[in-house]
Amino acid sequence: MSEDRTRDLHDNRSFEERVLAELSAMRTDFNNRFDTLDNRLTSLENRFSTFESRLNSLEDKVDARMRETRPIWEGVQQRLTEIEVALKEFNRHLKTLINDSFKLRARVEELEDNQPAA
């Protein structure tokens, strides 16, 4: 226990000098921290700029592909509409055919029932 813990309390500098020294140390510490923060923000800005340019490039590619495939897709939609119309007409004809078939079958059964026993 030979070290003097009160040694720092017996600073020979004046109060103003000690306050100014402490403020100077704080300013240096703050400047270092702000520089570190500024560097990190600059790094983030650079990464964000890179990300933004990559996103813009991707959007351009998507737009180009959409322009290429839009006529194909419009053609497919038109053909699907035509197929849908044809299918509805086919279903209508099929229903008519089935209805006529049932009527014919009923008429045949009626004629068979009315035929004299031989």
Contacts in CASP RR format, 6 or more apart in sequence:
PFRMAT RR
TARGET T0000
AUTHOR 0000-0000-0000
METHOD contacts of the structure
MODEL  1
MSEDRTRDLHDNRSFEERVLAELSAMRTDFNNRFDTLDNRLTSLENRFST
FESRLNSLEDKVDARMRETRPIWEGVQQRLTEIEVALKEFNRHLKTLIND
SFKLRARVEELEDNQPAA
11 18 0 8 1.000
13 21 0 8 1.000
END
